[in-house]
Amino acid sequence: MLTAVFLASKFAAGIPYNQYVSAGTADQKVNWDRALERVHLSAEQAQLVKGFTRRINVLVSSGLWCGDCAHQCPMLARIADANPGGTIGGGIDLRFLDRDAQPDLRDAIKICAGTRVPTVIFMAEDHEFISILGDKTLARLRAKAAKALGEFCPLPGAELPEDELAATLGDWLNEFERVHLMLRLSTRLRAKHGD
């Protein structure tokens, strides 16, 4: 189902981060903006992302109402801003779709038999599927398990603690780097680009 043709059509329907967030309610925009203000790449992290030489198309199935999306999607935006896409020569082209507005995509990317958000699909420059990461990164899952299975449960919409924010951002950066290295080492793409 996740063919290059299918993914290219969904990617074409996707919209940039700012446009996606602007479609939310006033409260949703505040939550997303507050989360974005807290996310910053270190100089070393930004340098890593700037060094990506292959284009990475990234499509996020999300919900503006989703707390995990409000925490994690701004991280994706900051990573993409460090190496903007739009050219075949490299960079990150990040786009968003509302999960419920795209039922065929939603159903094709179920995780653990559920329609999880955010779910991030990583693609090559020609929309060939590379990787999918959804619901929560490892750091978010560890934190959620500690809270849900521990003695307390945080209030909905509570800000991430700084250590959890940093660990989650690190998880996303690791996935972007892993995807870039897969693309950089791809025999098919090395032959295409002569490198």
C-alpha positions as CSV (number, residue, x, y, z in Angstrom):
1,M,0.0,0.0,0.0
2,L,2.8,2.5,0.7
3,T,3.9,2.6,-2.9
4,A,5.9,5.6,-4.2
5,V,2.8,6.6,-6.3
6,F,0.5,6.5,-3.2
7,L,3.0,8.3,-1.0
8,A,3.7,11.0,-3.7
9,S,-0.1,11.8,-3.9
10,K,-0.3,12.1,-0.1
11,F,2.8,14.2,0.0
12,A,1.4,16.5,-2.6
13,A,-1.7,17.0,-0.5
14,G,0.4,17.8,2.6
15,I,0.9,21.3,3.8
16,P,3.8,23.1,5.6
17,Y,3.9,23.2,9.4
18,N,2.8,26.9,9.8
19,Q,-0.1,26.4,7.5
20,Y,-1.1,23.2,9.3
21,V,-1.0,24.9,12.8
22,S,-2.9,28.0,11.6
23,A,-5.9,25.7,10.8
24,G,-6.3,24.9,14.5
25,T,-8.5,26.6,17.1
26,A,-7.1,29.4,19.2
27,D,-6.3,27.1,22.1
28,Q,-4.6,24.5,19.8
29,K,-2.4,27.3,18.2
30,V,-1.4,28.4,21.7
31,N,-0.4,24.9,22.7
32,W,1.6,24.3,19.5
33,D,3.3,27.7,19.6
34,R,4.2,27.3,23.2
35,A,5.8,23.9,22.4
36,L,7.7,25.3,19.4
37,E,9.1,28.1,21.5
38,R,10.7,25.5,23.8
39,V,12.4,23.5,21.1
40,H,15.9,24.5,20.0
41,L,18.6,22.4,18.3
42,S,22.1,22.8,19.8
43,A,24.8,24.1,17.4
44,E,26.0,20.5,17.1
45,Q,22.6,19.1,16.3
46,A,21.9,21.9,13.7
47,Q,25.3,21.2,12.1
48,L,24.5,17.5,11.8
49,V,21.1,18.2,10.1
50,K,22.7,20.9,7.8
51,G,25.1,18.2,6.6
52,F,22.3,16.0,5.1
53,T,23.0,15.9,1.4
54,R,20.1,13.7,0.3
55,R,16.6,15.1,0.1
56,I,14.3,13.6,2.7
57,N,10.5,13.9,2.2
58,V,8.7,13.7,5.5
59,L,5.0,13.3,5.8
60,V,3.3,13.6,9.2
61,S,-0.2,12.2,9.9
62,S,-1.3,14.3,12.8
63,G,-4.2,15.9,14.7
64,L,-4.2,19.4,16.0
65,W,-6.2,18.2,19.0
66,C,-3.5,15.7,19.9
67,G,-1.2,16.5,22.9
68,D,1.6,14.2,21.7
69,C,1.4,15.9,18.3
70,A,1.6,19.3,19.9
71,H,4.7,18.2,21.8
72,Q,6.5,16.3,19.0
73,C,5.6,18.0,15.7
74,P,7.3,21.3,16.6
75,M,10.5,19.2,17.1
76,L,10.1,17.9,13.5
77,A,9.6,21.5,12.3
78,R,12.8,22.7,14.1
79,I,14.7,19.8,12.6
80,A,13.4,20.5,9.1
81,D,14.1,24.2,9.5
82,A,17.8,23.4,10.0
83,N,18.0,22.0,6.4
84,P,15.0,23.1,4.4
85,G,13.9,20.9,1.5
86,G,12.5,21.8,-1.9
87,T,15.4,20.9,-4.1
88,I,16.6,17.5,-5.3
89,G,20.1,18.3,-4.0
90,G,19.2,17.7,-0.4
91,G,17.3,19.0,2.6
92,I,14.2,18.1,4.4
93,D,10.8,18.7,2.9
94,L,8.3,18.4,5.8
95,R,4.5,18.3,5.3
96,F,1.5,17.6,7.4
97,L,-1.9,16.0,6.9
98,D,-4.8,15.7,9.3
99,R,-5.2,12.0,10.1
100,D,-9.0,12.0,9.9
101,A,-9.1,13.8,6.6
102,Q,-7.0,11.1,4.9
103,P,-8.7,7.8,5.8
104,D,-6.9,5.7,3.2
105,L,-3.5,6.9,4.6
106,R,-4.7,6.5,8.2
107,D,-5.7,2.9,7.6
108,A,-2.5,2.1,5.7
109,I,-0.3,3.2,8.6
110,K,-2.0,1.7,11.6
111,I,0.4,0.8,14.4
112,C,-0.5,-1.9,16.9
113,A,-3.9,-2.0,15.1
114,G,-4.5,1.6,16.0
115,T,-4.6,4.9,14.2
116,R,-1.8,6.6,16.1
117,V,-0.7,10.2,15.8
118,P,1.7,11.6,15.1
119,T,2.9,9.1,12.6
120,V,5.8,10.1,10.5
121,I,6.6,8.6,7.1
122,F,10.1,9.1,5.8
123,M,10.6,8.9,2.0
124,A,13.4,9.3,-0.5
125,E,13.4,12.2,-3.0
126,D,11.3,10.0,-5.4
127,H,8.8,9.1,-2.6
128,E,10.1,5.6,-2.1
129,F,9.2,4.5,1.4
130,I,12.2,4.5,3.8
131,S,10.8,4.4,7.4
132,I,7.9,5.0,9.6
133,L,7.9,6.1,13.2
134,G,4.6,6.7,15.0
135,D,2.8,7.6,18.1
136,K,5.8,8.3,20.4
137,T,9.5,8.0,20.3
138,L,11.3,5.7,22.8
139,A,11.9,8.6,25.2
140,R,8.2,9.6,25.1
141,L,7.1,5.9,25.6
142,R,9.4,5.6,28.6
143,A,8.0,8.8,30.1
144,K,4.4,7.8,29.4
145,A,4.9,4.4,30.9
146,A,6.5,5.9,34.0
147,K,3.5,8.2,34.4
148,A,0.7,5.8,33.4
149,L,2.1,2.8,35.2
150,G,3.5,4.7,38.1
151,E,1.9,6.5,41.0
152,F,0.7,9.6,39.2
153,C,-0.7,10.8,35.9
154,P,0.1,14.3,34.6
155,L,-2.7,16.8,33.7
156,P,-3.6,16.8,30.0
157,G,-1.6,19.6,28.2
158,A,1.1,19.8,30.8
159,E,4.5,20.9,29.4
160,L,7.2,18.2,29.0
161,P,9.9,18.3,31.5
162,E,13.2,19.6,30.0
163,D,14.9,16.2,30.2
164,E,12.0,14.5,28.5
165,L,11.9,17.2,25.8
166,A,15.7,16.9,25.2
167,A,15.5,13.1,25.0
168,T,12.5,13.1,22.7
169,L,14.2,15.6,20.4
170,G,17.3,13.4,20.4
171,D,15.2,10.4,19.4
172,W,13.7,12.3,16.4
173,L,17.2,13.5,15.4
174,N,18.5,10.0,15.5
175,E,15.7,8.8,13.2
176,F,16.4,11.6,10.8
177,E,20.1,10.8,10.8
178,R,19.3,7.1,10.4
179,V,17.1,7.8,7.4
180,H,19.7,10.1,5.9
181,L,22.4,7.5,6.2
182,M,20.1,4.9,4.6
183,L,19.6,7.3,1.7
184,R,23.2,8.3,1.5
185,L,24.3,4.7,1.3
186,S,21.6,3.5,-1.1
187,T,23.1,1.8,-4.1
188,R,20.2,3.1,-6.2
189,L,20.7,6.7,-5.2
190,R,24.5,6.6,-5.3
191,A,24.2,5.4,-8.9
192,K,21.6,8.0,-9.7
193,H,23.7,10.9,-8.3
194,G,27.1,9.5,-9.2
195,D,28.5,9.6,-5.7
